[in-house]
Amino acid sequence: MESIAKAFGLGRPVESLEPVQHTSFETWRLRTESGDYLVKRLWGLEDPPWWTHIEQGMALESAALAQGLPVARPIDPLEPAFGYAARVDDLGTIRLYDWIDHRALTDADDVAPWLGRITAALHELMPLPDEEPEWRWWGVFPRDRWEEWARLGRSQGRQWADALITRSAFSKNWASRSRLPSPQPTTRY
């Protein structure tokens, strides 16, 4: 925790890291003398083969900030590994954002027009290239691998394991229901 605050020049932490969410990336809330921040662990000690995609995303963030678009403000590390990311002790590659106090959206919140405007503005900043993007750079795994990870996570008491088991079961059920019957041969005279 102190190593994170030090890497980003934030002063002394005043509380322990508070877990926020673990979906694609582990995130925590860091409270320091200088303010509150969202800590995002991008990966462990070795850079994955897709790390340049994260760097490209950071370039888009920089462009969005320069245009005044409403995006979370990243915190610059004192010694960047690349973009807004720093390598921190045994934690791996980390980045930080200003903490945003927020609330969950409700069904009454109509954010579609706003989201459409922001998405269009982002696409204007960095249009897609003419060539096809590299497909599946993030990795696609068979269902049995996900189920194995879910069992392993449950045996280790991981918070995400039950959600993964539920989603795996849903996916399996959905896939079995969505199979169309084989077409019957037809003959035309």
PAMI-729537 format. One record per residue: residue number from 1; x, y negated, z of N, C-alpha, C in turn; residue in one letter. Coordinates in Angstrom, 2 decimals, m for minus. Example, Ala and Ser with C-alpha at 12.3 -4.5 7.8 and 13.67 -1.06 7.14 Angstrom:
+-----+---------+---------+---------+---------+---------+---------+---------+---------+---------+------+
! pos !      nu !      nv !      nw !     cau !     cav !     caw !      cu !      cv !      cw ! code !
+-----+---------+---------+---------+---------+---------+---------+---------+---------+---------+------+
!   1 !   13.19 !    5.69 !    7.80 !   12.30 !    4.50 !    7.80 !   13.20 !    3.30 !    7.80 !    a !
!   2 !   12.85 !    2.25 !    7.08 !   13.67 !    1.06 !    7.14 !   12.90 !   m0.03 !    7.87 !    s !
+-----+---------+---------+---------+---------+---------+---------+---------+---------+---------+------+
//
This chain:
+-----+---------+---------+---------+---------+---------+---------+---------+---------+---------+------+
! pos !      nu !      nv !      nw !     cau !     cav !     caw !      cu !      cv !      cw ! code !
+-----+---------+---------+---------+---------+---------+---------+---------+---------+---------+------+
!   1 !    0.83 !    1.18 !    0.00 !    0.00 !    0.00 !    0.00 !    0.88 !   m1.26 !    0.00 !    m !
!   2 !    1.85 !   m1.30 !    0.88 !    2.76 !   m2.46 !    0.91 !    3.58 !   m2.54 !   m0.37 !    e !
!   3 !    3.92 !   m1.37 !   m0.93 !    4.70 !   m1.37 !   m2.17 !    3.90 !   m1.95 !   m3.33 !    s !
!   4 !    2.59 !   m1.74 !   m3.33 !    1.73 !   m2.31 !   m4.38 !    1.70 !   m3.83 !   m4.23 !    i !
!   5 !    1.43 !   m4.30 !   m3.02 !    1.37 !   m5.75 !   m2.78 !    2.71 !   m6.41 !   m3.14 !    a !
!   6 !    3.80 !   m5.75 !   m2.80 !    5.13 !   m6.30 !   m3.09 !    5.38 !   m6.38 !   m4.59 !    k !
!   7 !    5.00 !   m5.33 !   m5.33 !    5.23 !   m5.28 !   m6.78 !    4.50 !   m6.40 !   m7.51 !    a !
!   8 !    3.40 !   m6.88 !   m6.91 !    2.61 !   m7.93 !   m7.56 !    2.72 !   m9.27 !   m6.83 !    f !
!   9 !    3.59 !   m9.35 !   m5.82 !    3.82 !  m10.60 !   m5.11 !    2.60 !  m11.14 !   m4.39 !    g !
!  10 !    1.88 !  m10.26 !   m3.69 !    0.60 !  m10.64 !   m3.10 !    0.64 !  m10.90 !   m1.60 !    l !
!  11 !    1.78 !  m10.80 !   m0.98 !    1.81 !  m10.97 !    0.47 !    1.48 !   m9.67 !    1.18 !    g !
!  12 !    1.32 !   m9.75 !    2.47 !    1.13 !   m8.57 !    3.31 !   m0.30 !   m8.05 !    3.23 !    r !
!  13 !   m0.48 !   m6.72 !    3.08 !   m1.82 !   m6.14 !    3.17 !   m2.39 !   m6.31 !    4.58 !    p !
!  14 !   m3.69 !   m6.54 !    4.68 !   m4.32 !   m6.72 !    5.99 !   m5.20 !   m5.54 !    6.38 !    v !
!  15 !   m5.46 !   m4.62 !    5.45 !   m6.24 !   m3.41 !    5.71 !   m5.68 !   m2.29 !    4.85 !    e !
!  16 !   m6.08 !   m1.06 !    5.18 !   m5.70 !    0.09 !    4.35 !   m6.42 !    0.01 !    3.01 !    s !
!  17 !   m5.86 !    0.68 !    2.02 !   m6.54 !    0.77 !    0.72 !   m7.90 !    1.42 !    0.92 !    l !
!  18 !   m8.91 !    0.86 !    0.27 !  m10.27 !    1.39 !    0.35 !  m10.62 !    2.01 !   m1.00 !    e !
!  19 !  m10.86 !    3.35 !   m1.06 !  m11.20 !    3.95 !   m2.35 !  m12.48 !    3.33 !   m2.92 !    p !
!  20 !  m12.46 !    3.08 !   m4.23 !  m13.62 !    2.51 !   m4.89 !  m14.29 !    3.57 !   m5.75 !    v !
!  21 !  m13.54 !    4.15 !   m6.68 !  m14.12 !    5.12 !   m7.60 !  m12.99 !    5.91 !   m8.23 !    q !
!  22 !  m13.32 !    7.13 !   m8.62 !  m12.34 !    7.93 !   m9.37 !  m13.09 !    8.60 !  m10.51 !    h !
!  23 !  m13.05 !    7.96 !  m11.65 !  m13.61 !    8.56 !  m12.86 !  m12.42 !    8.81 !  m13.78 !    t !
!  24 !  m12.21 !    7.96 !  m14.73 !  m11.03 !    8.11 !  m15.59 !   m9.75 !    7.76 !  m14.85 !    s !
!  25 !   m9.84 !    6.77 !  m13.96 !   m8.67 !    6.30 !  m13.21 !   m9.05 !    6.16 !  m11.74 !    f !
!  26 !   m8.08 !    6.41 !  m10.87 !   m8.29 !    6.16 !   m9.45 !   m8.26 !    4.66 !   m9.21 !    e !
!  27 !   m9.19 !    4.16 !   m8.40 !   m9.21 !    2.73 !   m8.07 !   m9.43 !    2.55 !   m6.57 !    t !
!  28 !   m8.87 !    1.45 !   m6.06 !   m9.01 !    1.11 !   m4.65 !   m9.18 !   m0.39 !   m4.52 !    w !
!  29 !   m9.69 !   m0.80 !   m3.38 !   m9.71 !   m2.23 !   m3.02 !   m8.52 !   m2.48 !   m2.11 !    r !
!  30 !   m7.74 !   m3.49 !   m2.45 !   m6.58 !   m3.90 !   m1.66 !   m6.86 !   m5.28 !   m1.09 !    l !
!  31 !   m6.83 !   m5.39 !    0.23 !   m7.01 !   m6.68 !    0.90 !   m5.66 !   m7.15 !    1.40 !    r !
!  32 !   m5.26 !   m8.34 !    0.97 !   m3.97 !   m8.90 !    1.38 !   m4.17 !  m10.30 !    1.95 !    t !
!  33 !   m3.10 !  m10.88 !    2.42 !   m3.14 !  m12.26 !    2.93 !   m3.57 !  m13.23 !    1.84 !    e !
!  34 !   m3.28 !  m12.90 !    0.59 !   m3.58 !  m13.83 !   m0.50 !   m4.94 !  m13.59 !   m1.15 !    s !
!  35 !   m5.63 !  m12.49 !   m0.83 !   m6.93 !  m12.23 !   m1.42 !   m7.20 !  m10.74 !   m1.57 !    g !
!  36 !   m8.31 !  m10.43 !   m2.24 !   m8.72 !   m9.05 !   m2.48 !   m8.50 !   m8.71 !   m3.95 !    d !
!  37 !   m8.10 !   m7.45 !   m4.18 !   m7.75 !   m7.02 !   m5.53 !   m8.26 !   m5.61 !   m5.78 !    y !
!  38 !   m8.53 !   m5.32 !   m7.06 !   m8.82 !   m3.96 !   m7.49 !   m7.52 !   m3.35 !   m7.98 !    l !
!  39 !   m7.13 !   m2.23 !   m7.39 !   m5.93 !   m1.50 !   m7.78 !   m6.37 !   m0.36 !   m8.70 !    v !
!  40 !   m5.72 !   m0.23 !   m9.82 !   m6.04 !    0.82 !  m10.78 !   m4.77 !    1.61 !  m11.07 !    k !
!  41 !   m4.82 !    2.90 !  m10.75 !   m3.68 !    3.78 !  m11.05 !   m3.88 !    4.33 !  m12.45 !    r !
!  42 !   m3.00 !    3.94 !  m13.36 !   m3.14 !    4.38 !  m14.74 !   m2.71 !    5.82 !  m14.92 !    l !
!  43 !   m1.59 !    6.20 !  m14.31 !   m1.11 !    7.58 !  m14.35 !    0.01 !    7.74 !  m13.34 !    w !
!  44 !    0.45 !    8.99 !  m13.21 !    1.51 !    9.31 !  m12.25 !    2.87 !    8.85 !  m12.71 !    g !
!  45 !    3.85 !    9.66 !  m12.51 !    5.23 !    9.23 !  m12.71 !    5.68 !    9.23 !  m14.16 !    l !
!  46 !    5.18 !   10.13 !  m14.98 !    5.62 !   10.20 !  m16.39 !    4.59 !    9.54 !  m17.29 !    e !
!  47 !    5.06 !    8.78 !  m18.27 !    4.15 !    8.14 !  m19.21 !    3.51 !    9.20 !  m20.10 !    d !
!  48 !    2.18 !    9.17 !  m20.24 !    1.51 !   10.10 !  m21.16 !    1.75 !    9.67 !  m22.60 !    p !
!  49 !    1.50 !   10.56 !  m23.55 !    1.74 !   10.20 !  m24.95 !    0.84 !    9.07 !  m25.45 !    p !
!  50 !   m0.28 !    8.83 !  m24.78 !   m1.22 !    7.81 !  m25.22 !   m1.04 !    6.46 !  m24.52 !    w !
!  51 !    0.06 !    6.25 !  m23.82 !    0.23 !    5.02 !  m23.05 !    0.19 !    3.76 !  m23.92 !    w !
!  52 !    0.59 !    3.87 !  m25.18 !    0.57 !    2.69 !  m26.05 !   m0.85 !    2.19 !  m26.32 !    t !
!  53 !   m1.83 !    3.09 !  m26.21 !   m3.23 !    2.67 !  m26.37 !   m3.64 !    1.75 !  m25.21 !    h !
!  54 !   m3.13 !    2.04 !  m24.02 !   m3.39 !    1.18 !  m22.87 !   m2.73 !   m0.18 !  m23.10 !    i !
!  55 !   m1.53 !   m0.17 !  m23.63 !   m0.83 !   m1.42 !  m23.92 !   m1.61 !   m2.25 !  m24.95 !    e !
!  56 !   m2.18 !   m1.59 !  m25.96 !   m2.99 !   m2.30 !  m26.96 !   m4.22 !   m2.91 !  m26.30 !    q !
!  57 !   m4.82 !   m2.17 !  m25.37 !   m5.97 !   m2.70 !  m24.64 !   m5.61 !   m3.94 !  m23.84 !    g !
!  58 !   m4.41 !   m3.95 !  m23.28 !   m3.96 !   m5.12 !  m22.52 !   m3.77 !   m6.32 !  m23.44 !    m !
!  59 !   m3.34 !   m6.09 !  m24.66 !   m3.21 !   m7.18 !  m25.63 !   m4.59 !   m7.78 !  m25.92 !    a !
!  60 !   m5.60 !   m6.93 !  m26.03 !   m6.97 !   m7.42 !  m26.23 !   m7.43 !   m8.22 !  m25.01 !    l !
!  61 !   m7.12 !   m7.73 !  m23.82 !   m7.47 !   m8.48 !  m22.60 !   m6.85 !   m9.88 !  m22.62 !    e !
!  62 !   m5.58 !   m9.96 !  m22.99 !   m4.89 !  m11.26 !  m23.06 !   m5.59 !  m12.19 !  m24.03 !    s !
!  63 !   m5.96 !  m11.67 !  m25.18 !   m6.66 !  m12.48 !  m26.18 !   m8.03 !  m12.93 !  m25.66 !    a !
!  64 !   m8.73 !  m12.03 !  m24.97 !  m10.05 !  m12.37 !  m24.41 !   m9.92 !  m13.46 !  m23.35 !    a !
!  65 !   m8.92 !  m13.34 !  m22.50 !   m8.69 !  m14.37 !  m21.48 !   m8.38 !  m15.72 !  m22.13 !    l !
!  66 !   m7.56 !  m15.70 !  m23.17 !   m7.18 !  m16.94 !  m23.87 !   m8.40 !  m17.61 !  m24.50 !    a !
!  67 !   m9.39 !  m16.82 !  m24.91 !  m10.61 !  m17.36 !  m25.52 !  m11.67 !  m17.71 !  m24.48 !    q !
!  68 !  m11.39 !  m17.44 !  m23.21 !  m12.35 !  m17.76 !  m22.15 !  m13.47 !  m16.76 !  m22.00 !    g !
!  69 !  m13.31 !  m15.57 !  m22.53 !  m14.35 !  m14.55 !  m22.38 !  m14.37 !  m14.05 !  m20.93 !    l !
!  70 !  m15.55 !  m13.65 !  m20.45 !  m15.67 !  m13.22 !  m19.06 !  m15.15 !  m11.80 !  m18.85 !    p !
!  71 !  m13.87 !  m11.68 !  m18.61 !  m13.25 !  m10.39 !  m18.32 !  m12.56 !  m10.49 !  m16.96 !    v !
!  72 !  m12.39 !   m9.36 !  m16.32 !  m11.70 !   m9.35 !  m15.03 !  m10.28 !   m9.88 !  m15.22 !    a !
!  73 !   m9.85 !  m10.75 !  m14.31 !   m8.52 !  m11.35 !  m14.44 !   m7.45 !  m10.40 !  m13.94 !    r !
!  74 !   m6.57 !   m9.95 !  m14.83 !   m5.47 !   m9.08 !  m14.40 !   m4.42 !   m9.88 !  m13.64 !    p !
!  75 !   m3.73 !   m9.19 !  m12.75 !   m2.65 !   m9.80 !  m11.98 !   m1.33 !   m9.39 !  m12.62 !    i !
!  76 !   m0.48 !  m10.36 !  m12.88 !    0.84 !  m10.07 !  m13.46 !    1.76 !   m9.48 !  m12.40 !    d !
!  77 !    2.41 !   m8.36 !  m12.71 !    3.40 !   m7.83 !  m11.77 !    4.68 !   m8.66 !  m11.84 !    p !
!  78 !    5.47 !   m8.59 !  m10.77 !    6.74 !   m9.31 !  m10.76 !    7.71 !   m8.73 !  m11.77 !    l !
!  79 !    7.72 !   m7.40 !  m11.91 !    8.59 !   m6.72 !  m12.88 !    7.73 !   m5.77 !  m13.71 !    e !
!  80 !    7.14 !   m6.26 !  m14.80 !    6.24 !   m5.41 !  m15.59 !    6.96 !   m4.23 !  m16.25 !    p !
!  81 !    6.29 !   m3.09 !  m16.25 !    6.74 !   m1.95 !  m17.05 !    6.34 !   m2.21 !  m18.50 !    a !
!  82 !    5.15 !   m2.76 !  m18.68 !    4.60 !   m3.24 !  m19.95 !    3.32 !   m3.98 !  m19.61 !    f !
!  83 !    2.95 !   m4.93 !  m20.42 !    1.71 !   m5.67 !  m20.21 !    1.53 !   m6.10 !  m18.77 !    g !
!  84 !    0.39 !   m5.72 !  m18.20 !    0.06 !   m6.06 !  m16.81 !    0.39 !   m4.93 !  m15.85 !    y !
!  85 !    1.12 !   m3.92 !  m16.28 !    1.36 !   m2.73 !  m15.47 !    2.75 !   m2.76 !  m14.83 !    a !
!  86 !    2.81 !   m2.16 !  m13.64 !    4.09 !   m2.02 !  m12.92 !    4.23 !   m0.58 !  m12.46 !    a !
!  87 !    5.45 !   m0.12 !  m12.38 !    5.72 !    1.19 !  m11.79 !    5.98 !    0.96 !  m10.31 !    r !
!  88 !    5.24 !    1.67 !   m9.48 !    5.30 !    1.45 !   m8.03 !    5.69 !    2.74 !   m7.33 !    v !
!  89 !    6.88 !    2.73 !   m6.74 !    7.38 !    3.85 !   m5.93 !    6.91 !    5.20 !   m6.47 !    d !
!  90 !    6.36 !    6.01 !   m5.59 !    5.89 !    7.34 !   m5.97 !    4.44 !    7.34 !   m6.45 !    d !
!  91 !    3.82 !    6.18 !   m6.60 !    2.42 !    6.11 !   m7.02 !    2.27 !    6.23 !   m8.53 !    l !
!  92 !    3.25 !    5.78 !   m9.26 !    3.16 !    5.81 !  m10.71 !    2.93 !    4.43 !  m11.29 !    g !
!  93 !    2.20 !    4.38 !  m12.39 !    1.95 !    3.13 !  m13.11 !    0.63 !    2.55 !  m12.63 !    t !
!  94 !    0.71 !    1.31 !  m12.15 !   m0.41 !    0.64 !  m11.47 !   m0.66 !   m0.70 !  m12.14 !    i !
!  95 !   m1.92 !   m1.12 !  m12.10 !   m2.25 !   m2.50 !  m12.46 !   m3.29 !   m3.02 !  m11.50 !    r !
!  96 !   m3.39 !   m4.33 !  m11.40 !   m4.32 !   m4.97 !  m10.47 !   m5.15 !   m6.02 !  m11.18 !    l !
!  97 !   m6.35 !   m6.24 !  m10.62 !   m7.25 !   m7.30 !  m11.06 !   m7.71 !   m8.06 !   m9.83 !    y !
!  98 !   m8.10 !   m9.32 !  m10.02 !   m8.81 !  m10.01 !   m8.95 !  m10.04 !   m9.20 !   m8.60 !    d !
!  99 !  m10.36 !   m9.10 !   m7.33 !  m11.57 !   m8.40 !   m6.90 !  m12.78 !   m9.23 !   m7.31 !    w !
! 100 !  m13.81 !   m8.58 !   m7.84 !  m15.04 !   m9.26 !   m8.23 !  m16.16 !   m8.76 !   m7.33 !    i !
! 101 !  m16.73 !   m9.66 !   m6.52 !  m17.91 !   m9.28 !   m5.74 !  m19.06 !   m9.12 !   m6.73 !    d !
! 102 !  m19.80 !   m8.04 !   m6.58 !  m20.82 !   m7.73 !   m7.57 !  m21.94 !   m6.93 !   m6.92 !    h !
! 103 !  m22.95 !   m6.66 !   m7.71 !  m24.03 !   m5.78 !   m7.29 !  m24.33 !   m4.84 !   m8.45 !    r !
! 104 !  m24.96 !   m3.74 !   m8.14 !  m25.36 !   m2.79 !   m9.19 !  m26.48 !   m3.41 !  m10.02 !    a !
! 105 !  m26.47 !   m3.14 !  m11.31 !  m27.56 !   m3.60 !  m12.17 !  m28.83 !   m2.84 !  m11.83 !    l !
! 106 !  m29.96 !   m3.50 !  m12.04 !  m31.25 !   m2.85 !  m11.86 !  m31.94 !   m2.76 !  m13.22 !    t !
! 107 !  m33.05 !   m2.04 !  m13.26 !  m33.81 !   m1.93 !  m14.51 !  m34.33 !   m3.29 !  m14.97 !    d !
! 108 !  m34.50 !   m4.23 !  m14.04 !  m35.00 !   m5.56 !  m14.39 !  m33.92 !   m6.45 !  m15.02 !    a !
! 109 !  m32.67 !   m6.08 !  m14.89 !  m31.58 !   m6.87 !  m15.46 !  m31.48 !   m6.62 !  m16.96 !    d !
! 110 !  m31.76 !   m7.64 !  m17.75 !  m31.66 !   m7.51 !  m19.20 !  m30.32 !   m8.09 !  m19.64 !    d !
! 111 !  m29.32 !   m7.24 !  m19.71 !  m27.98 !   m7.71 !  m20.07 !  m27.66 !   m7.46 !  m21.55 !    v !
! 112 !  m28.59 !   m6.87 !  m22.29 !  m28.31 !   m6.51 !  m23.68 !  m27.88 !   m7.71 !  m24.54 !    a !
! 113 !  m28.58 !   m8.85 !  m24.50 !  m28.13 !   m9.98 !  m25.34 !  m26.72 !  m10.45 !  m24.96 !    p !
! 114 !  m26.46 !  m10.57 !  m23.67 !  m25.14 !  m11.00 !  m23.21 !  m24.07 !   m9.99 !  m23.63 !    w !
! 115 !  m24.35 !   m8.72 !  m23.42 !  m23.39 !   m7.68 !  m23.77 !  m23.12 !   m7.67 !  m25.28 !    l !
! 116 !  m24.15 !   m7.88 !  m26.06 !  m23.97 !   m7.94 !  m27.51 !  m23.06 !   m9.10 !  m27.93 !    g !
! 117 !  m23.26 !  m10.27 !  m27.32 !  m22.41 !  m11.43 !  m27.65 !  m20.96 !  m11.18 !  m27.26 !    r !
! 118 !  m20.74 !  m10.60 !  m26.08 !  m19.37 !  m10.36 !  m25.62 !  m18.70 !   m9.30 !  m26.49 !    i !
! 119 !  m19.42 !   m8.24 !  m26.81 !  m18.86 !   m7.18 !  m27.66 !  m18.49 !   m7.73 !  m29.03 !    t !
! 120 !  m19.37 !   m8.54 !  m29.61 !  m19.07 !   m9.15 !  m30.91 !  m17.83 !  m10.04 !  m30.83 !    a !
! 121 !  m17.73 !  m10.82 !  m29.76 !  m16.57 !  m11.70 !  m29.60 !  m15.28 !  m10.89 !  m29.46 !    a !
! 122 !  m15.34 !   m9.78 !  m28.74 !  m14.15 !   m8.92 !  m28.60 !  m13.73 !   m8.34 !  m29.94 !    l !
! 123 !  m14.69 !   m7.91 !  m30.74 !  m14.37 !   m7.34 !  m32.05 !  m13.79 !   m8.38 !  m33.00 !    h !
! 124 !  m14.18 !   m9.63 !  m32.83 !  m13.58 !  m10.69 !  m33.64 !  m12.12 !  m10.92 !  m33.26 !    e !
! 125 !  m11.79 !  m10.72 !  m31.99 !  m10.42 !  m10.94 !  m31.53 !   m9.46 !   m9.89 !  m32.06 !    l !
! 126 !   m9.93 !   m8.66 !  m32.17 !   m9.06 !   m7.58 !  m32.61 !   m9.89 !   m6.62 !  m33.48 !    m !
! 127 !  m10.10 !   m7.00 !  m34.74 !  m10.91 !   m6.15 !  m35.62 !  m10.28 !   m4.77 !  m35.79 !    p !
! 128 !  m11.13 !   m3.80 !  m36.04 !  m10.63 !   m2.45 !  m36.27 !   m9.83 !   m2.42 !  m37.57 !    l !
! 129 !   m8.78 !   m1.64 !  m37.61 !   m7.99 !   m1.54 !  m38.85 !   m8.77 !   m0.81 !  m39.93 !    p !
! 130 !   m8.33 !   m0.98 !  m41.16 !   m9.00 !   m0.30 !  m42.28 !   m8.82 !    1.21 !  m42.22 !    d !
! 131 !   m7.67 !    1.65 !  m41.73 !   m7.45 !    3.10 !  m41.67 !   m8.18 !    3.70 !  m40.47 !    e !
! 132 !   m8.43 !    4.97 !  m40.56 !   m9.11 !    5.68 !  m39.47 !   m8.23 !    5.69 !  m38.23 !    e !
! 133 !   m8.81 !    5.44 !  m37.05 !   m8.00 !    5.52 !  m35.84 !   m7.60 !    6.96 !  m35.54 !    p !
! 134 !   m6.54 !    7.10 !  m34.78 !   m6.10 !    8.43 !  m34.36 !   m7.24 !    9.06 !  m33.56 !    e !
! 135 !   m7.67 !   10.23 !  m33.97 !   m8.84 !   10.85 !  m33.38 !   m8.46 !   11.66 !  m32.15 !    w !
! 136 !   m9.23 !   11.52 !  m31.15 !   m9.10 !   12.31 !  m29.92 !   m7.74 !   12.19 !  m29.26 !    r !
! 137 !   m7.17 !   11.03 !  m29.26 !   m5.88 !   10.85 !  m28.61 !   m5.95 !   11.09 !  m27.11 !    w !
! 138 !   m7.15 !   11.01 !  m26.56 !   m7.30 !   11.16 !  m25.11 !   m7.35 !   12.61 !  m24.67 !    w !
! 139 !   m7.55 !   13.53 !  m25.57 !   m7.59 !   14.95 !  m25.21 !   m9.02 !   15.46 !  m25.08 !    g !
! 140 !   m9.29 !   16.57 !  m25.68 !  m10.59 !   17.22 !  m25.59 !  m10.33 !   18.62 !  m25.08 !    v !
! 141 !  m11.10 !   19.03 !  m24.08 !  m10.85 !   20.32 !  m23.44 !  m12.11 !   21.17 !  m23.49 !    f !
! 142 !  m11.94 !   22.50 !  m23.62 !  m13.10 !   23.39 !  m23.65 !  m13.80 !   23.42 !  m22.29 !    p !
! 143 !  m15.09 !   23.79 !  m22.33 !  m15.91 !   23.80 !  m21.12 !  m15.30 !   24.64 !  m20.01 !    r !
! 144 !  m14.72 !   25.81 !  m20.33 !  m14.18 !   26.66 !  m19.26 !  m13.04 !   25.96 !  m18.52 !    d !
! 145 !  m12.29 !   25.10 !  m19.20 !  m11.23 !   24.34 !  m18.52 !  m11.84 !   23.35 !  m17.53 !    r !
! 146 !  m12.92 !   22.65 !  m17.96 !  m13.59 !   21.72 !  m17.05 !  m14.16 !   22.45 !  m15.84 !    w !
! 147 !  m14.75 !   23.62 !  m16.09 !  m15.32 !   24.40 !  m14.98 !  m14.22 !   24.86 !  m14.02 !    e !
! 148 !  m13.08 !   25.24 !  m14.57 !  m11.94 !   25.63 !  m13.74 !  m11.47 !   24.45 !  m12.89 !    e !
! 149 !  m11.36 !   23.27 !  m13.50 !  m10.95 !   22.08 !  m12.75 !  m11.96 !   21.76 !  m11.65 !    w !
! 150 !  m13.25 !   21.93 !  m11.95 !  m14.28 !   21.65 !  m10.95 !  m14.15 !   22.60 !   m9.76 !    a !
! 151 !  m13.95 !   23.89 !  m10.03 !  m13.78 !   24.87 !   m8.93 !  m12.53 !   24.53 !   m8.11 !    r !
! 152 !  m11.45 !   24.21 !   m8.79 !  m10.22 !   23.85 !   m8.09 !  m10.43 !   22.59 !   m7.25 !    l !
! 153 !  m11.09 !   21.60 !   m7.81 !  m11.37 !   20.37 !   m7.07 !  m12.22 !   20.62 !   m5.84 !    g !
! 154 !  m13.22 !   21.48 !   m5.98 !  m14.07 !   21.80 !   m4.82 !  m13.26 !   22.51 !   m3.75 !    r !
! 155 !  m12.39 !   23.45 !   m4.16 !  m11.57 !   24.18 !   m3.17 !  m10.60 !   23.24 !   m2.44 !    s !
! 156 !  m10.24 !   22.13 !   m3.09 !   m9.34 !   21.15 !   m2.47 !  m10.09 !   20.02 !   m1.77 !    q !
! 157 !  m11.42 !   20.10 !   m1.78 !  m12.21 !   19.06 !   m1.12 !  m12.22 !   17.73 !   m1.84 !    g !
! 158 !  m12.02 !   17.74 !   m3.17 !  m11.98 !   16.49 !   m3.94 !  m13.39 !   15.89 !   m4.05 !    r !
! 159 !  m13.48 !   14.57 !   m3.93 !  m14.77 !   13.89 !   m3.97 !  m15.50 !   14.08 !   m5.30 !    q !
! 160 !  m14.79 !   14.21 !   m6.37 !  m15.38 !   14.25 !   m7.70 !  m15.86 !   15.64 !   m8.11 !    w !
! 161 !  m15.51 !   16.67 !   m7.34 !  m15.76 !   18.05 !   m7.79 !  m17.24 !   18.35 !   m7.97 !    a !
! 162 !  m18.08 !   17.98 !   m7.02 !  m19.51 !   18.29 !   m7.13 !  m20.14 !   17.60 !   m8.33 !    d !
! 163 !  m19.74 !   16.35 !   m8.59 !  m20.28 !   15.65 !   m9.76 !  m19.85 !   16.34 !  m11.05 !    a !
! 164 !  m18.62 !   16.82 !  m11.10 !  m18.15 !   17.52 !  m12.30 !  m18.89 !   18.84 !  m12.48 !    l !
! 165 !  m19.13 !   19.55 !  m11.41 !  m19.88 !   20.81 !  m11.50 !  m21.28 !   20.54 !  m12.02 !    i !
! 166 !  m21.93 !   19.51 !  m11.49 !  m23.28 !   19.16 !  m11.94 !  m23.28 !   18.79 !  m13.42 !    t !
! 167 !  m22.33 !   17.98 !  m13.83 !  m22.26 !   17.56 !  m15.24 !  m21.93 !   18.74 !  m16.16 !    r !
! 168 !  m21.07 !   19.63 !  m15.71 !  m20.74 !   20.81 !  m16.52 !  m21.96 !   21.67 !  m16.73 !    s !
! 169 !  m22.75 !   21.86 !  m15.65 !  m23.97 !   22.66 !  m15.76 !  m24.96 !   21.99 !  m16.70 !    a !
! 170 !  m25.10 !   20.66 !  m16.58 !  m26.00 !   19.92 !  m17.47 !  m25.57 !   20.09 !  m18.92 !    f !
! 171 !  m24.27 !   19.93 !  m19.18 !  m23.76 !   20.03 !  m20.54 !  m24.01 !   21.42 !  m21.12 !    s !
! 172 !  m23.79 !   22.43 !  m20.30 !  m24.01 !   23.81 !  m20.76 !  m25.48 !   24.02 !  m21.09 !    k !
! 173 !  m26.37 !   23.53 !  m20.21 !  m27.81 !   23.67 !  m20.43 !  m28.24 !   22.88 !  m21.66 !    n !
! 174 !  m27.74 !   21.66 !  m21.81 !  m28.10 !   20.83 !  m22.95 !  m27.64 !   21.48 !  m24.25 !    w !
! 175 !  m26.43 !   22.01 !  m24.25 !  m25.89 !   22.64 !  m25.46 !  m26.73 !   23.85 !  m25.86 !    a !
! 176 !  m27.15 !   24.64 !  m24.88 !  m27.93 !   25.84 !  m25.22 !  m29.32 !   25.46 !  m25.73 !    s !
! 177 !  m29.89 !   24.36 !  m25.24 !  m31.22 !   23.94 !  m25.69 !  m31.19 !   23.22 !  m27.03 !    r !
! 178 !  m30.05 !   22.66 !  m27.37 !  m29.99 !   21.85 !  m28.59 !  m29.63 !   22.65 !  m29.83 !    s !
! 179 !  m29.36 !   23.92 !  m29.65 !  m29.03 !   24.73 !  m30.83 !  m30.29 !   24.95 !  m31.67 !    r !
! 180 !  m30.17 !   24.64 !  m32.91 !  m31.30 !   24.84 !  m33.81 !  m31.31 !   26.28 !  m34.30 !    l !
! 181 !  m32.50 !   26.82 !  m34.52 !  m32.53 !   28.18 !  m35.07 !  m31.92 !   28.20 !  m36.46 !    p !
! 182 !  m31.35 !   29.32 !  m36.80 !  m30.76 !   29.46 !  m38.13 !  m31.86 !   29.33 !  m39.17 !    s !
! 183 !  m31.59 !   28.62 !  m40.25 !  m32.62 !   28.49 !  m41.29 !  m32.91 !   29.84 !  m41.93 !    p !
! 184 !  m34.18 !   30.03 !  m42.24 !  m34.59 !   31.25 !  m42.91 !  m34.37 !   31.08 !  m44.41 !    q !
! 185 !  m33.89 !   32.12 !  m45.05 !  m33.71 !   32.00 !  m46.50 !  m35.06 !   31.77 !  m47.18 !    p !
! 186 !  m35.05 !   30.95 !  m48.19 !  m36.28 !   30.70 !  m48.94 !  m36.03 !   31.00 !  m50.40 !    t !
! 187 !  m37.07 !   31.37 !  m51.05 !  m36.99 !   31.64 !  m52.48 !  m38.01 !   30.76 !  m53.17 !    t !
! 188 !  m37.59 !   30.11 !  m54.24 !  m38.52 !   29.29 !  m55.01 !  m38.71 !   29.93 !  m56.37 !    r !
! 189 !  m39.94 !   29.96 !  m56.78 !  m40.26 !   30.51 !  m58.10 !  m40.64 !   29.42 !  m59.05 !    y !
+-----+---------+---------+---------+---------+---------+---------+---------+---------+---------+------+
//
